[in-house]
Amino acid sequence: MATKKDYLIVLVLLCLYSPLYTQNNRLNTNGSIGWYNYFGAFKVNDKFGIHTEYQWRRDDFITYWQQSLLRVGINYQLNPRMLLRVGYAWIETYPYGEIPINGLGRDFTEHRLFQMIQLSHKEGIVDLSHRFMLEQRFVGRYSSSDVEREDEFPLLHRIRYMVRLQVPLKGDSVKDKTPYVAIYDEVFIGFGENVNANVFDQNRFGILLGYRFNKVVRIEAGYLNQILQFGRQINGQNVFQNNNGFIINANFNFDMSK
C-alpha cells in the first residue's frame, strides 16, 4: 500500500520532470523592440470622454516594423474609482524577428472590438490600478499560399489583466511638475472554440520613469519585456518569442467640457 512518503516522492519527481518536458517542447526566440506610443483622452463632460491611441511598434529597436496599432474608444466614468471603455482597434502585424508569426511569412490585419473596466485606488503614496479587458479579435488569415490577401477572419477571444503601481519621486502624490516611477505587468489569455496553441497568449512587464508636466501632458519611458506565444506550432513545438527593449509613452488629457 502506498504511503504518504511514496506520494511525496512521486510528486517531487513530477515537478522535476515537468519543467524538463516543457523546455524540450518549446522553441524560443529573442528580439529587441522599441514601442513609441501616443495616448489621448478627451473629456466631454463629467461622465463621458473619447479615448484615442496609436502605437508605433518596431523591431530591432527602431529599424523594422513589428506592429502598427490604432485604437479608439468611448469612456464612461462610473465613479472616481471606476472607468469603463468600449471601442475598436485596427492592427497590422508584420513578419519580423527570427520566426514570423504568420506561417507564410506575411503581414496580416486584425480588427478588434474590446470592453474594459479599470479600477483605481490609492494606498499611502502608491497609486494602484487594475485593468480588465475583454477582446473579440478578427485576425486575418491566408487560406493558402496562392491568395495574395487575407481571405479569412476567424473570431478569437482574449481576456487581459494588468496591474500597475505608481509612486511619486517627490511629495506624496503625482501632480504638476512631479517625477514618478511606475511598474506594471499584464497577462493575456486566449479562450473560445478558435483558440489555437496559445491559451497563454503573452505577458508584458514594464518599468517606467515618468514626469507630469501639468494636467494635460505626461511623458513616460523605460524598459519593456514581452513574452509572446504563437498560435501555431513548428515541428510539434510551441513557439515562444522573448522581446526586450524600451517603451516611450506620450499621454495627453484634454478637458473639452469647459
C-alpha positions in Angstrom: 0.0 0.0 0.0 1.3 3.4 -1.0 2.3 5.7 1.9 2.3 9.5 2.1 6.0 9.3 1.6 5.6 7.4 -1.7 3.1 10.0 -2.9 5.5 12.8 -1.9 8.4 11.2 -3.9 6.1 10.8 -7.0 5.1 14.5 -6.7 8.7 15.7 -6.4 9.6 13.6 -9.5 6.7 15.0 -11.5 7.7 18.5 -10.5 11.3 17.9 -11.6 10.2 16.2 -14.9 7.6 18.8 -15.9 10.0 21.7 -16.5 12.3 19.5 -18.5 9.5 18.3 -20.7 8.1 21.8 -21.1 11.6 23.2 -22.1 12.0 20.3 -24.6 8.7 21.1 -26.2 9.5 24.8 -26.6 11.1 26.7 -29.4 12.4 30.0 -28.0 13.4 33.1 -30.0 14.7 36.5 -28.8 14.2 40.0 -30.2 14.9 43.7 -29.5 11.9 46.0 -29.6 11.1 49.7 -29.3 7.5 50.9 -28.7 6.6 54.6 -29.3 3.1 55.4 -28.1 0.6 58.2 -28.1 -2.4 58.2 -25.8 -5.0 61.0 -25.9 -8.1 61.4 -23.7 -10.7 64.0 -24.5 -13.2 64.7 -21.6 -16.6 65.6 -23.0 -18.4 66.0 -19.7 -18.3 64.6 -16.1 -19.2 61.1 -17.3 -18.2 60.7 -21.0 -15.0 61.0 -22.9 -13.1 59.9 -26.0 -10.0 57.7 -26.0 -7.5 57.8 -28.9 -4.3 55.8 -29.1 -1.6 55.0 -31.6 1.3 52.6 -31.0 4.3 52.5 -33.4 5.9 49.2 -32.5 9.3 48.5 -34.0 11.7 45.5 -34.2 15.5 45.9 -33.8 14.6 48.9 -31.5 13.5 51.1 -34.4 14.8 49.6 -37.7 11.9 47.4 -38.8 8.2 47.2 -38.4 6.8 45.0 -35.6 3.2 46.2 -35.4 1.0 49.2 -36.1 -1.9 49.7 -33.6 -4.6 52.3 -33.8 -7.3 52.2 -31.0 -10.3 54.4 -30.3 -13.0 54.2 -27.6 -15.7 55.8 -25.6 -15.0 56.3 -21.9 -17.6 56.3 -19.1 -16.5 57.4 -15.6 -18.9 55.4 -13.5 -17.4 56.9 -10.3 -14.0 58.3 -9.3 -12.5 54.8 -8.9 -14.1 53.0 -11.9 -13.6 53.8 -15.6 -15.5 51.9 -18.4 -14.4 51.8 -22.0 -15.7 50.2 -25.2 -14.1 50.6 -28.6 -12.4 49.3 -31.7 -8.8 48.7 -32.7 -7.1 48.2 -36.1 -3.7 46.3 -36.0 -1.2 45.4 -38.7 1.4 42.8 -37.8 4.5 42.4 -39.9 6.8 39.4 -40.5 9.5 40.5 -38.0 12.1 38.5 -36.0 13.7 35.1 -36.4 10.4 33.3 -36.9 7.4 35.3 -38.3 4.1 34.9 -36.5 2.3 34.2 -39.8 3.4 30.8 -41.1 3.7 32.2 -44.7 6.0 35.0 -43.5 3.4 37.7 -44.5 1.9 40.6 -42.7 -1.7 40.3 -41.6 -4.5 42.6 -40.4 -6.6 42.4 -37.3 -9.9 44.1 -36.5 -10.7 44.1 -32.8 -13.6 45.1 -30.5 -12.9 45.5 -26.8 -14.6 46.2 -23.5 -12.6 47.5 -20.5 -13.0 48.1 -16.8 -10.3 50.0 -14.9 -10.3 50.2 -11.1 -8.1 52.7 -9.4 -7.2 53.4 -5.7 -4.5 54.8 -3.5 -2.6 53.1 -0.7 -0.4 55.7 1.0 1.7 57.3 -1.7 1.2 54.4 -4.1 -1.4 54.8 -6.9 -2.7 51.3 -8.0 -4.8 50.4 -11.0 -6.3 47.1 -12.2 -7.4 46.9 -15.8 -9.6 44.1 -17.1 -10.1 43.9 -20.8 -12.2 41.5 -23.0 -11.4 41.4 -26.7 -13.1 40.0 -29.8 -10.4 39.6 -32.4 -11.0 39.1 -36.1 -7.5 38.0 -37.2 -6.6 37.9 -40.9 -5.5 34.5 -42.2 -4.5 33.2 -45.7 -6.4 30.1 -46.7 -3.4 29.1 -48.9 -0.1 30.4 -50.3 -1.9 31.2 -53.6 -4.0 34.0 -52.3 -2.5 37.5 -52.2 -4.5 38.9 -49.3 -6.1 37.6 -46.2 -9.4 35.9 -47.2 -10.4 34.5 -43.7 -11.0 36.4 -40.4 -11.8 33.8 -37.7 -13.0 35.2 -34.4 -10.6 34.8 -31.5 -11.4 35.7 -27.9 -8.9 37.0 -25.4 -9.0 38.3 -21.8 -6.3 40.6 -20.3 -5.5 41.7 -16.8 -3.0 44.5 -16.0 -1.9 45.7 -12.5 0.1 49.0 -12.3 1.8 50.7 -9.3 2.9 54.3 -9.5 4.9 56.2 -6.9 5.9 59.9 -6.9 9.6 60.6 -6.5 8.8 63.8 -4.6 5.9 64.6 -2.4 3.0 62.2 -1.6 1.1 62.4 -4.9 1.7 62.8 -8.6 0.8 66.4 -9.5 2.1 69.1 -11.8 5.9 69.1 -12.2 6.3 65.8 -10.5 8.6 62.9 -11.5 7.4 59.4 -10.7 8.2 55.7 -11.2 5.7 53.1 -12.4 5.8 49.3 -12.7 3.2 47.1 -14.4 2.5 43.6 -15.5 -0.2 42.4 -18.0 -1.1 38.8 -18.8 -3.2 37.8 -21.9 -5.2 34.6 -22.1 -7.0 33.2 -25.2 -10.2 31.2 -25.0 -13.1 30.0 -27.1 -13.5 27.5 -29.9 -10.9 29.0 -32.2 -8.1 29.3 -29.7 -5.0 27.6 -31.0 -1.8 26.6 -29.3 -1.7 29.8 -27.3 -4.2 29.7 -24.4 -1.4 31.6 -22.7 -1.1 34.4 -25.3 1.5 36.7 -23.9 2.8 38.7 -20.9 4.2 42.2 -20.7 6.3 43.7 -17.9 7.5 47.2 -17.8 9.4 49.7 -15.5 8.8 53.4 -16.4 10.2 56.7 -15.3 7.6 59.4 -15.8 7.1 63.2 -15.5 3.9 65.0 -15.2 4.4 68.5 -16.7 0.8 69.6 -16.0 -2.8 68.4 -16.1 -2.5 67.9 -19.9 0.9 66.3 -20.5 2.7 63.3 -19.1 5.7 61.6 -20.6 7.0 58.1 -19.6 10.0 56.0 -20.8 11.6 52.8 -19.6 12.2 49.1 -20.0 9.7 46.6 -21.6 9.7 42.8 -21.7 7.2 41.0 -23.9 6.8 37.2 -23.9 4.6 36.0 -26.8 3.4 32.5 -27.6 2.5 31.8 -31.2 -0.9 30.4 -32.1 0.9 27.7 -34.2 3.5 25.0 -33.6 6.6 24.2 -35.5 7.6 20.5 -35.7 5.4 19.9 -32.7 7.0 22.6 -30.6 5.3 25.6 -29.1 7.0 28.8 -30.2 7.8 31.5 -27.6 9.2 34.9 -28.5 11.0 36.8 -25.8 11.4 40.5 -26.7 13.3 43.1 -24.6 13.6 46.7 -25.3 12.3 50.1 -24.4 9.0 52.0 -24.4 8.1 55.7 -24.7 4.6 56.9 -23.8 3.2 60.4 -24.5 0.0 60.9 -22.6 -2.4 63.8 -23.2 -5.6 64.7 -21.3 -7.8 67.4 -22.8 -10.8 68.8 -20.9 -13.4 69.8 -23.6 -16.2 70.2 -21.1 -15.1 73.7 -20.1 
